[in-house]
Amino acid sequence: MSITAFGIRKPVVVNLAMLAIIGAGLIFGLGLRREFFPEVRPLLVLVSVPYPGASPEEVEKSLAIKIEDAIANNLDDIKEINTTVGEGFARLLIEFESGVDISKAVFDVKTRMDALQDLPRESERILVNSFEPNIPTINVTLYGGTDERLLKDAILEIRQDLRSIPNMGDIALSGVRSDEIGVEVMPWAMLEHRLGLPEVSARLRQSLIELPGGSVRGQSANVAVRTMGVDEQAEAIRDIVVKAGGSGQALRVRDIAEVHEGFEDVDLISRLNGEPAVSLTVFKVGKKDAVEMAENVKAYVAGRNGEPLRLTLSERVKTILQPPAQRGQPVSVRVQAYEIGFAKSQQPLPGTLTTTTDLARFITGRLDLLARNAFQGGILVLLTLVLLLNWRVAFWVATGLIVALLGTLVMMRLTGISLNLLTMFGLLIVIGLLVDDAIVVAENIVARHEQGEPALDAAVNGTRQVTWPVIVTVLTTICAFLPLALIEGTIGDLLASLPAVVACALAVSLFECLFILPSHLGHSLIKVDQAHDRKKGTWFGRLEGRMDHARDAFVHGRLIPAYGRLLEMALRARYFTMACVLCILMISIGMVRGGHVPFNFISSSDAETVNVSLQMPVGTPIEGTERIVRRIEDVSLSQPEVTAVFASVGSSGSLDGSSSSRSTHLGQLILELAPIEERDRSSEQVILAIREELGPLPGVKSLRMEEIGGGPEGPSITLAVSGENAPTLRRVARKIQGLLADFDGVYDISDNDDLGRREMRIRLLPGADELGFTVENLAVQIRGALFGLEAHTFAGREEDVDVRVMMPEDQRRSLTAIEEMYVLSPLGDPVPLREVAVLEEAEGYATLRRLNRQRIITVTAEVNDTITRTEAVMAALRPQLKELMVDYPGVQLLERGRQEDVQDSFSTLPLGMAVAVGLIYVLLAWLFQSYLQPLVVLMAVPFAIIGVIWGHFLLGFDMTILSLIGFIALSGVVVNDSLILMQFFNEKRAEGKSMFEACLSAGRARLRAILLTTITTVLGLLPLLLEQSFQARFLIPMAITISGGLISATGVILLALPCLLMICDDCARAAAWLWRGGVGEEVAEVA
């Protein structure tokens, strides 16, 4: 007994199975984790090396190169070592090949770091961790206050509150400086008392240290002994004795220095809408739900501001159903977060608390968009089924669709797949695929019943007739999506979950259409037969009869005969028909080659957040950078579409928190725009308006304005040159920038070469060693005068606090004061610095970058899509770059960023397509028991390109990487439609019909099913195609590919495929005639 027959004989079991799937889907579906893109855990190990006060060149020479050599020479499976060296630090990001156990890799790297010898004594402990991706969710900003201490204390308290909320991610603090106790020693006091900064620092360290002394083991108890240091407060530090005379006189810190509790001496300015601000960034990590985190944060802020909280529907229901013993307890984490904030709403804040940069809204916006489009598309599909089949079939097909989708949610929960942009779009795609399988089964059952077969027999036999074709269609569709799992690079990592979702959905759909649907449809047809005569006299019966008669008259009386006549004409002129199709295909391909339908790897779309990165020449003081940032800030706020501007001067970083830099020549602004529905200009137009109003900005090295729409980030063009000779790299980078400048529409051309910082280099004179001076003790005194010496570090409020001994600010910030300073010899004699050392000015680096143990300079540029396309620029640029590199044999040119993603994606996509085609061929050959027929079926796939290209052209969209992904999904649908037609063709041939009659009969028999497949798939995607919101712009090219390609493929399958079968038969006849020498009248069939 087959599973179909069992289901028809046991309807109770079928209904219980259906209800179980629906219940599990509702339970598990509501609890699926939501995120923007699937979580990708990169195989990266992060090595951080602090070396306070050291120059980038010194850090590179004494730390970075040694670490790189230790890693590269002793570890296997390393794909890339990316090193960033700055003042006082080195940061290495080690990427391993796929398949490497990242935990073992971290352990191996730590082992190698522990074995390193001959490292600088002043460098701190090397930190090794796996690189965890941080996805920003929302920012909490406190702005408007003028007291830095009050703002910091308040934001720290808010961070503690947020951390107390369950399921909260990492919370990063920005816009604040670390606490520090500064001991500013007066230069005159140092000379008078012959005390150097190292001596003062040593005395403070000796007085503040706290050491355990062991324990006294007595008869009654063990007593621990501890030597206590001076209290770690400014007042206590002032009383520390730094020098004592033989007569009992004591020189205390207060006598020679100013001691104050404040902040570290770094240049950092942070503002929101022009007012001082501090902020918290909440990052999603691990398996946490980004949307839930953002909602909890917004609820806390509302409570802290004393605003009312609007309960959701589920929260209101839980409140009503809450047992009396639990009344007053929060019904959700969101309500709990609100109550935590509201409990402190009476405590005044030193500014205004608000949320900014709510990137989680991209998740909710796009998930809502896809859910809304899926619902609207489902309604259109249901109406189509009602019109072309009947309402009962439509009802059970729609019910099966719901069951399949809910079952898919259960499978996603069990396999750990989250609900994100790509999986939601995967579900949107498979709606049409799920309906296709159900339509094939239901339409065949109804057709057999209309021919007079009893209802239950029609259900069993109709399902059995198409069981294997349906199974093969499911397997071929899964194979069609297989290349997505083989794509490498960033795009491949993101798309890996899409084939899994499609496989889950199709597996559940196969179970539903072979077990549940036949049972429901068979028993429904029995009731139709029983009630037909009884309902004949009712208004509903008459209406249903008229609808059935009108539908049958249209389908069987007009549509099928008209198609039959057209197909007969095409078959008789089959060579002319195929020539026309091939001509249209070549014209369509010419549209792409001619640039009428351009290809853009990732199309730009409207956005509600703009990231502005400013880079001034290295060495620019904070005042110069702040002036430009203020100018950009004022111009941005004058735009009506801009609702908020967050500005940072002295620091810059990526929005995901993966990298950040601090320097006085850096600045960053984040612009919040009004929702697209509430503004007339796009984000691109707003950016152009800001640039136009800004005009030329003298002295600016780089100004990038990047739309943050939730897709891949980064410049349009990223090229890098690597090698050993830094001057040569610099020359090549300048020439590449010159080549880019020759292209219209290419702007913001810059590089990350940070050479040019003014640097004073101090060298010990030959006779200085006779006075006892060494390079080390001279360097320590210079370091103490400028950077300060850490005398002691203790645990403060959520951070380490340094006690730093240094010169007064006016001395630290004066080059003249340094040149005229005195240094102390080992005997305590003050000596002018110029008498023991020579001072010379030079240029140095602010930041050094290395890739795979070589220096690297990266050139970036933006492309104006209204003038040209990135891919067109790169296609024209590559021959020029190849010619340029001939003159520099020691330099390697690398395509990074977007170009690297393109190469990674396209390098593996052909292999994946070849594997998919091979698997599909094997499945079709097994089904048809033929070597040639699978090739005929696969021939229909390339012709789908016609609709793909013309769909993009007519709707005004560029082809993107998502268009190619959509074509993969499309190929599965096209193969499925061709497969069903071929199956019926073989049955007609088995009945003894000629090739011509078999083609006509198969076409007429499968016309309605193929049209339904096309119409339901297109209508399912139609709401997305008509969507105007910026959330949909990223996805529409994929929808255009599937819809347009399927429309053209339908015509090819219904007209060109039968012609191709006839042509193959003609070729077989001709071959047989030639083989027999023209003797005999036997004809060959399509093998």
N, C-alpha and C positions, 0 to 999 in steps of 0.2 A: 504494500500500500504506500503510495506516494504521500508526501507531506501535504500536498494540495487536497487529495482525497480524504486524508485524515481530518483536515480542518473543516471540510464540507460536511463530513459525517458527525463531527463533534463541535458544533457551533459554540457551546458553552466554554470549551477550552479556548477557542479563538477569542471570545469576548473577554475572558479573564486575562489572557495574555495581552490583549490590547489595553485593558484598564491598568494592568501592571506597568506597562511601558509608559502610559500617560501619567500615572501617579509618580513613577520614578523620575520622569522627565520634569515634572513640575517641581519636585523636591530638589533634585540635583541641579536643574537648570537655573533656579533662582540663586543657588549658592556658588555658581561658577565664578572664578576669579576674573576680574576685569582689568585689562591693561591696554596700552595703546598698540604696541607691537609685541609679538611673542618674546618671552624672556630669552635672551641669548647670553650664555655664560662663556665669554671668550677665554681662550687658553692663554692667559696673560699672567705673568708674575711681575710684581712691582718691587723694585729695589730702591729704597730711599736712603741717601747718605748725607746727613748734615755736616757741614764744615764751616761753622760760623766765622764770618769775616773774611774768608778766603776769596780771592779773585777767581773768575771762571777759568782762566788759564791754569792757575795753580790747582784748582779742583780737578780739572781734566787730566793734568799730568800726574798728580799724586794719588788720585782716587779712581776716576772714571775709566781710564785706560787699563789700570790693573784689574778692576772688576770685570770689564769686558773680556779681557784675555782669560781670566780665570773661568768665566762662564763658557766662552766659545771653545776653549781648548779642552774642557773636561765634561761637557754635557752634550748629549745627542738630541736629535729631533728639534733643533732650534730653527725656527723660521725667520725670525728677525729680532735684532737688538736695537731698540730705539732709545737713544740717550739724550737727555737735556741737562746741560750744565749751566748753572747760574751763580751769582754771587752768594757763596755760603752753602751751596747744596749741589747735589747731583741726583738725577732721577733716571733710572733705567727701567724701560718697559720691555720685557722679554716675552715674545710670542712663540709658542710651541706649535708643532704640526698637529693636525687633527688626530685624535685617537690617543693622545698622551694623557696620562692620569695627572691632573693638575695638582692634586695633593702631593703626589710623589715628586713632581717637578719643584714645588715649593720647598720640600724637604731637601732635595738635592742642591738647590740654589743656596739655601741656608747653610748647608754643610760646607759648600765651597767658600761662602763668605766668612764662616768661622775659621777657615784654614788660612785666610789671607794674613800675610805678614808685612812688616815694613810700611804700615799706614801712618799718616801724620798723627802725632800725639793729640793735636787739637781737634781732630775730627771726632764726631760722636758715633754712637753705636749704629751699625748698619741694620736697617729694618727691611725685612723680606715678608711680603704678603701676596696672596693671590689677588688679582685685580677684579674687584666685584663691580659690575655695572650699576651705577646710580642713576635712576631716572627721576628728574625733578617733577614734583607733583604740584606744589603750591608754595608761595612765599607769604610770610607774615612780616609786615613792616610796621615799625613804630617810628613816626616822624613828627617833626614840629618842635621838638625840645631843643634847648640850647646848651644844656649841661651834659657833657659826654658821660660823666659818671652816673647820672640819674638814668640816662637812656640805656646804658649798659646793664645796670642793676635790674631795670625793669624787664629788658629783653631776656636776661638770664632767668628771671623768675617765670616769665612766659614759657621759656623752653622747658623748665622743670614741669610746669603744668601740662604741656603737650606730651612730654615723655610719660606722664602718668596715665595717659589715655591708652587703652589696649590697642594692639595691632598698629602702632605708629612706627614709621620707618626711622631712618637716620635724620637727624636735625642738625644742619650746619649753620653756624653763626657767621655773619659777615657785616662789614661796616664798623667793626670795633677793633680797638687795639688791645693787646695783652697788658695785664697789670704788671707794674714794675716798681721797685723801690730804687730810686736813683740817688747815688752818692756823687755829687759834683765837687771834685776837689779843686780848690783855687790854685792857679799856677804860682802865685807869690808865696803861698803856704808851702808848696812843694820845695821851692827854692830855699825858703827860710829854714825849714826843718829838715832839708835834705831827705825828703821822702818821695819815692816814686809811686806811681799808681800800682805796680805789682806788689809793693810792700804793703800799701793800704789794703789792697784786695786780700792779701794773705792774712793780715790781722783780722779782718772782718770774717773771713772763712773760719779761722781758728776760734773766734768768739761765738759764732752762730751755730757751729756744728754741734750735733747731739750724738753721743756715742754710748752704746751699752757697755757696761763694765763687767758683765758676767753675773753671777749670783752667789749668795752666801748660803751654803747648805747647813742649816742649823738642825738641832735635835727636834724642834717643834715645827719648823717651817723653813721653806726655801725662800729667800728674799732676793729679788732682782735688784741689781745696782745699775743706775743710769746716770751719766754725767750730762746735765742739762745745759743747753746753750742759752744765749741771750734771746729775749723775745723777738720774734720776727716782725717788729714794728719800727716805724721811722723814729719814734721818740727813744726807744731802747737802743737803736743803732747809733744815735747821736752820742750816747754816753760811753760807747766802746773806746777803750784806751788803745791808741795806735802807736804811742811811743811814750816811754817812761824814763825820767831822769834818775840819777843815783840819789838825789836828795828828796825823792818822793814826789817830784813834780810829774804830772800826767798830761799828756797831750791827747785830747779826745777828738773824736770825729767832728763834733760841733765846732771845734776850733779851726779846722782846716777845710771843712766842706759843708755844702748845703745838702740836706737829706730831705727828700720829698717822696710821698706815695702818689704815684701817677701812672702813666702809661708808657709803653716802650716808644722810643724815639724813631718812629717811622712816619712817612708822609702818606696819609690816607684820608680821603674825603668821600663821604657817601651822602646822597641826597635823594629825596622823593619829591617831585614837583617843586624843586628849588629849595626845599627845607631839609635840614640835617636829619638823617635817618639811620636806623640800624635795622637789620632784617634777619629772619630765619628762613632757610630753605628746607622744606620737608622732602626727602628723597624716598622713593619706593625701592625697597630692596627685597630680594628673595621672593616668596610666594604671597606677599601682601597685596591687597586690593587697592589700587591707586585711587579709584573713585571714592571708595569708602574713606580712605585717609583724608582726601580733600574735603569731603563733606563733614568729617569730624572736626577738622581744623576750622572750617567756616562756622560751624556751630559754636566752637569755643570762642572765637572772636566775637560772634554775636552776643554770647553770654557775657563776655568781659566788658563789652560796650553797653550792656544793659538793654539790648534789643530783644524783642520777642522772637521765639522760635516757632516756625510753622512746621507742625508735625506732618510726616508723610502718611499715606493711607495705611501702610502696614503698622506704623507706630500708633496710629489712632485705634486700629483694630486690637493691637496688643494691650493698649491702655484699657479698652473696654473689657477685654477678656482676662485682665490681670486678677489673680486671686486676692481676696481682701487682706490676707496676711502679707502680701508683697506690695500693697499700695504704697506709693511714695518712692518706690525704687525705680531707677531709670529702665525704660523698656527697650532701650537700644544703646549701643556705644555712642551714637550721635547725641542722644539726649544726655548721656553721662558727660560727654565733653561740654555740652552747653551748661550743665549744672556746675562743672568745675570752674568754668569761666564766670558764670553768674555769681558764684559765691564770693568772688573778689571784685564784683562790679562797683562796689562802693569805694574801693581803694583808688584814689586818683592816679592817673598815668601821666608821665611827664611829656606826653605828646598824643597824637592820634594813632590808634591801632587799626590796621586794615589788612586785607589780603590783596596780593598782587600776583601777576604772572601765574594765573591758575591754568597750568598746562593740562590739568586733568580734564578740563572742559573739552579738549580735543577728543578724549576717549568717549565721554558721554555724548558729545555732539555727533561723532561719526557712528557710534553704536546706535543712537536714536535714529539717525538718518537711515542706516541700513535696516533697522527693525521696521521703521515706517515704510520704507520702500518695499521691503519683503511683504508686509501686510497688504499694501496697495497692489503689488504685483500678484499676490495670492488671490485677491478679489477679482482681478482681471482674468486670471487663469480660470477661476471657478465659473465666471460668466461665459467664457469661451467654451468650456466643456458643456455647460448647460445648452448653449446654442447649437453646438456641433454634435453632441451625443444626446443625452437627456438628463433631466435633473437628478435622477437616482444615481446614474453612473457618475455624474459630476460630484454628487454628495459623497459617495464612497471613495472616489479618487481623492477628493479634498480631505476626507477623514484620514485616508492613508498617508497623505502628505503631512498632516499634523502629527500622526503617530511616528512617522519616520523622523521628523525633525526632533521631536521629544526624545525618541530613542537615541538620536545622534548626540543630544546633550548629555544623556546618561553615559554613552561611550566616551565622550570628551572628559567627563568628570572622572571616570575610571582610569583613563589613560593620562590624566594630568594636563590636558590641553586647556588653555585659558580662553576666555571670550575676548577677542581682540579684533582689531581692524581686519586682519587677513583671514582669520577664521570666520568672522561674520560675513565677509565677502564670499568666502568659500561656501558658506551655507546658502547665500543668495544665489550663487551659481548652481548649486546642486538642487535648488528648488525645481528648476527646469528639468534636470536630469532625473530627479525622483518622480516627477509627473510623467516623464517620458516612459519609464518602465511601467508605471501603473496604467498609462494610456494604452500601451501595446497589449497588455494583458486584458484590460477591461474592454477595449474595442474589439478584440478577437472573440471574447466571450459573448458580447452583445451580437456580433455579426453571426456567429453560429446559432444563437438563439433566434435571431430574426429569420434564419433559414429553416426554422422548424424544429431544431433540436431541443429536447427538454432542458429546463433551466439548470438543474444540477449536473446533467451530463455535459451541457455546454460549458459550465464552469470548470469541470474536470478536464474535458478534452481540449477546450480552448486554451487553458493554462498549460496543459501538457504540450500542446503544439508549439508554444513559444517559449517553453521553459529554458531550453538550452540557448536559444538566441538571446534571451534576456540575461542569462548568466554570463554569456560571453560579452554582452554589451557592458555589463558591470565590470568585468575584468579588463576589457579594453579601455574603458574610461579610467580605471585606476592606473593602467599602464601609461595612458596619455598624460597623466599628471606626474608620472615618475620622474621625468627630467627636472622638475622643480626641486626634488630632493637631492639631485646631483649637482646643482649649481653651487659654485664656490663663492667665497667673498661675503661681504656684508649682506647683499641682496639674497644670496643663497641661505644664509643663516635665518633671515626673516621669513623666507618662503617655505622653510622645511616643514612647518606645521600644516600647510595647506593640503598637501597630498594625504596627510593623516586624517584630516577632517573629512575630505572627500571619500576616503576609504571607509571611514566609520559610517558616514551617511548612506553610502551605497550598500553597505552590508546590511544595515537595518532596513533599508528600502527593499532589498531583495527578499528578506524574510517577510516583510509586510505584503509585498505584491504576490508572493507565491503561497503564503499561508493564510493571511488574514483577509486580503481583498477578495479572492475567489469565493470564500465562504460567505462573506457579506453580500457580494453581488449575486451569487447563485440563489441564496434564500430570498433576496430582494426580488429577483425575477419571478420566483414562484408566487410571491404575494401579488406581483403585478399581474400575472396570468389569472390568479384567482379573483382579483378585484376588478379586472378589466371590464367585464360585462356589468358588474354592480355599479361601477362608477360612470358608465357610459351616459347615464341620464343626469348626472350632477354637473354643476357648472365647472368644477375643477377637472372632472373627467373630460368634458367637452374642450376646455382650454388646453389640457394636456394633449388630447387627440389632435387638435388643430396644430399645436406646436410640433408634434411628432410628424404630422403629415407635411407641414411646411418644410421642416428640416429634411425629411426624406426626399421631398420633391426637389429641393434645391441640390442636395448632395447627389442623389441617385439620378435625378432627372436632368440636371443642368451641369453641375460641377464635373462629375466623373465622365459623362459623355463628351463634354467640351475638352477635358484633359485627354480623353482617349483619342479624339480627332487630332489634337495637337501632337500627341506622342506618335501617332501613326505617320503624320507628315514628317516629323523629325526622324523617325526610323527609316523612312523611305529616302530621305535626304541626309543620311547619317554622316556622310563625310563633310557635307556643307555645314551641318550643325556643329560638328566637332571643330571645324575650321573657324567658325564664328566664335565659339567659346575660347579657343586658343588665342584668337585675335584680341578678344576683350581682356584676357589674362595678360597678354604682352603689353597692351595699352595701360593697364592698371599698374603693372610693374614699372613701366616708363614714367608714370606719375610720381613714383617715389624717387626713381633715379634722377628725374628732372628737377627735383626739389619742390614740386607742387604739393606733395604731402611729406613734409620734413620729419625726420626722426630726431627726437630729443630724449636722451636717456631718462631723465626725470624732468617732467614739465613743471614750470613754475605755476603756483596757484596763489590765490588771495590768502592773506593771513591776518591774524589779529594781534600778533606779536612781532616786533622787529628788533633784532639785536644789532647794535651799532658798536663797532670796535674801532678805537682810535689808537694810532701809533705815531708818536712824535719821534724826531731824531734822538738817538741814544744820548743821554746826558741832559736832556731838557729838564729844567727845574719844575717842581710841582706847580708853581705859579703859572708857567707857560702852558702846561697841559690843562690846568684848570680853566684858563681863559678860553681855550678852544672848546672844551667840554661845556662850559657855560653858554657859549654862543650856540652850539648845537642844541642844547637844552631849551634855550629861549625860542629858537626857531621851531623846534618840534612842538612845544606847548602852544605855539600860535596857530598850529593846524587844527581845524575844527574836529578832525577825525581822531586826534590823539587825546586819550583820556588820562593818561598818566605817563610820567617819565622817571625812571629810576636811573640815577647817574652815579658812577664810581670813578674817582680820580686816584691814580696811583696803583691801580690793580685792574686785572682783566682775566676772565676765565670763561670756559665753555659752560653752557647752561646745564649740562649733565654732571658738572662737578669733576670731570675726569682730569682736567688740567687747569691750572691757574698760575698767574705770574704777578709779582709785585715789583713795580718800578715807577719812578716819577714820570717816565715818558709814556705811560700807558693810561688809557681811559676806556670806559665802557658805559653805554647807555642802553636801556631796555625800554622800548616804546610800547605802550598798550594802546591798541586801537579799538574804536567802537565796533560792535558786531557788524558784519558785512551787510546785514539786512537794514541797518540803521544809517548807512553812509552811502554817498554817491560815488566816491572814488575808491579804487582798489588800493591795496597796500603798495603795489608797485608805483601807482600814480602819486601816492602820498610821499614815498621815498624820493621820487623825481622832483616833487614840489619842494621838499626840504633841501635837496641838493641845489636846486635852482636858486632858492632864497639865500642859502649859505654863500654861494658864489665861490670864488677862489679862496683857499685857506693857506696862506703862506706858511711855510715851515712844517706842514703836515706830511709825514712820510706815507701813511696809509690810513684810509677811512673806508671801512666796509660796512654796508648796511644789508643785513641778511634777514629775509622773511623766515619766521619760524612757524611752519604749518604742520609740524608733526612728522614730516617725511625726513629723508636723509638730509643732513646739513653739510655745509662746507662750500668753498668757492667753486665757481663753474669750471675753472681750469686750475690744476695743481701739477706743476712740474718740478722735479728736484734734480740737482746735480751733486754727485758725491765723488770724493777722491781725497788724496793726501795733501795736495798743495792748495792752501786756502786762497792765495791771490789768484790762482788760475780759476778756481771755482767762482770767485767773485767776478772775474772777467766774463766767464761763460754765462753766469746769471744775468749780467747786464745785457749781453747780446740777446739772450732769450727775451728779456723784457722789450728790447728794441724790435724784435720780430713780432711780438704780440701787439705792440703799439701801431703796427702798420695795418691792422685789421679794424675796419669800421665796426662799432658796437662793442669793442673790447675796452674795458675801463677798470679803474682801481687796480692797476698793475703794480705789484710790489713784491719784495722778498723779505725773508726773515733774517737777513744778515745784519747782526747787531754790532758790527765793528764801527767805531767812531766815538766811543765814550772817551772823554778826556781822562787821562790817567797820570798821576805823579808817581814816578818810580824812584825809590831811594836805594842807593848803593853805598856800602861801607867803604870809606877811604882806606888806602893801604896802611896808614899809620894808626888807624883807630884801634886796632887790636892791641897795640902797646899800652893803651889806656885801659885795657880789659874789656873793651866792647866786642861783642860778637853779633853776628846777624840775628841770632835768636833773641838776645836781650834787647837789642834795638827794635826789632819788629814787635816785641811784646809791648814796649813802651809806646810805640806809634799806634799800635792796635788799641791800647787802652785809652789813648788820647782821643781817638776818633770813634771807634766802635764800642769801647768800654770793655771792662773785664768782669766776668761773672764771678762774684765772690761767693755767692750762695744761691741755692734754688730750693724753694719750699712749696708745698701744695697749698694753693689758694682755692678760690671758689670755682670749681670745675676747670681749673687750669693751673699750670706751674707758674710761679712768680719768681722772677730773678731779682737778686740784689746786685745792681750793676754799678761799678766804680768807673767814673769817666770824668772828662773835662767839662766845664760849663758849656752851654749851648753856643754862646757867641764864639768860643774858641773852636768847638767842633766843626762849625759851619764856615770857618774863615780859613782860606788857603794861606793867607799871609800869616795868620797866627801859627799855623803848623810849620811854615818855613822858619819862623822866628822862635820856635819853642826850644826849651832846654831839655836835655836828656841826662839821666844820672848814670855815672859810671858805677861799676861794681863796688867801688869804695865810697860811693855816696856823693861824689863831686859832680856838681851841675856843669854841663858842657853844652854850648850852643850846637844845635843839630847840624848846622852847616859846617862846623869844624871837624865833624867825624863822618859826615856822609855827603854825597853829592845828590842833588835833587834835579831830576829832569822830567820834562813832560813828554808824553807819548799817547798813542791811541790804544785802547783795549776793547775787549768784548763785554757787552752786557750779558749776553747769553750765547752759549755754544751748543750746536746740535750735531749729533753724530748718528749714523745709521750703519749697523754692521761693522763697527770699529773704524769707520771713516767719517771725516767731516762731511756735512751735507748743508746745502743751501736750497730752500724751497721758494719757488716763484709762483705766485697766485694771481689770478685775474678773474674778473666778473664779465659776463656776457649779457648784453641787452637783447633779450629774445625778440623784441619787436624789429630789430635790425638784422640780426644774424642768429645762428644756432651754434651751440657749443661743439656739436659733433662736426659741423661744417668747418668751423675754425680749426679744429684738431686735424681734420682730414687734409686741409691745405697746409697746416703747419708742420706736419710730420716729415715731409720731404725736405723742408728747409732745415729742420733740426738734425736730420740725418746728415745732411751736407755740412752743417756746422760742427758736428761732433768729430768729423774726420780730422779736423785740425787740432783736436785735443784728445789724444789716445789715452791719457791717464785719467780721463773724466768719464764717469758713467751717468747717462741720462735715465731718469726714472719717471714714470707716470704714476702719480699718486692720487689719493682722494677719489674724486668721481671717475677719473680716467682709469684708475686701478680697478674700481668696482666694475666698470664696463668690461675691461679685459678679463677679469675673473669670471664674470657672468657668461660672456660669449665664448670663452675658451672651453668651458665644460658643457654649455648648452647643446652644441652639436652632438657630442658623445651621448648625452642624455636622450636626445631626440632619436639617435640611431638605435639605442637600446630599446626605447619605447616602440619604435616602428618594428623592430625585430620581434619583440614579444607579441605585439598585436598581430603580426603576420602569422606567427606560430599558432595563436589562438584561432584565427580565422581559417587557417589551413586545416586545423584539427576539426573545426565545425563543418566546413564545406567538403572536407576530404578532397581538396584540390590544391594545386600549386599556383594556378593562374588566377582563380577568382579572388583570392585575397589581394592580389596586386590591383585588380580592377576596382575593388572596394577602396583601397588606399589611394587610388588615382583621384578620387573625389576630393581629397583633403587639400591639395594645392589650389584647386579652383575656388576654394573658400576665400582665398586671398583677395579675390575680386571685390567681394562685399566689404572686407576689412578695410581696404584702401579707400574705396569710394565712400564708406561710412565716415571715416575720418575727414575726408575732403569736404563732404557736404555739410557736416556738422562743425567744421572749422577747428578740429583738434589735431595736435601733433601726435604722431605715433611715439610711444614711449616703451620702456621695458615692460610695463604692465600690459601693453598691447600684445607683446610677444607671449606673455604669460597667458593672456586671454586666448591666444591662438592655440595654445596647448590644450586648454579646456575645450575649445571649439572642435579640435580634431577628434576628440572622443565622441562628441555628439554627432558629427558628420559620419564617422565610422559606424555608429549605432544605427543611424537611419539607413545607410547603405546596406548594412548587414541584414536588416529586416527585409528590405526589398530583395536582396540576393537570396535569402532563405525561401521566400515565396516563389521566386523565379525557378529555383531548383525543384520545388514541389511541382510546379506546372510542367517542367520538363520531364519529371518523373511520371507524370500522368500521360505523357506521350505527345504533348503539344510541340509545335515547331518553335524555333528560336523567336520568330516574329510574334507568334501568338503568345508565347510564354512571357515575353517582355511586356506586351500589351496587358495581359491578364494580371501579372504581378504589379504593374504600375497602377491599374485600376483598383486592385484589392488593397494596396497599401497607401493610396493617395490620402485618404482621410487621416490615417495614423501619422503619416509624415508631416502633413500640414498642421495637425494638432501639435506635434512635437515642436515645430518651428514657431507657431503662433504662441503657444504657452510660454516657451523660453523667452521670446522677444517681449511679450507682454509682461512677463515676470521682471524683466530688466528695464521696461519702459519708464517707470517712475524715477529710476536712477538717472536715466538718460535725460529726462526733462528737469532734473533737479538743478536749481540755480545757486545753491549755497556753496561757499568755498570748501566746505567739508567734502563735497562730492567731486570736485574738480580732479582730485588725485586719482579717483577710481573710474571716472567715466571712460577713458580710453580702453580699459579692459571690457567694459560693458558694450562699447561700440564694436569692438572686435568680435565678441560673441554674437551680438545681434545681427550686425551687418554681414558677417561671414556666414551665419546660419541661413540668412535669407538667400544669398547667392548660392550657397551649397544646396539648398532645397531645390532650386531650379536645375542645378547640375545633376542632382540625384534623380530627379523625376524625368529629365529629358536627356541629359548627356550620358548618364550611366547606362541606360538601355542601349543607346547608340554605340557606346563603347563595347558593350557585350556583343552587339551585332558585328562590329568591326573586327573584334577578336575572332568571332565565328568565321567571318570572311577570310581572315588571315589563315585560320585553321583549314578552311576548305582549299584555299590556294596552295598551302603547304602540302596537303594530302594529294591534290591534283598533280603537283610537281613531283612528289615522291613516287606516285604510281605512273608517272609519264603520261598523264591525261587519260588513263584507262579506268573505267568504273565510274559509278555515280554515287558511291558512298560518300557521305559528308562527315567531317569531323565535328565534334562538339567541343565547347569550351571546357578544357580539362580542369 
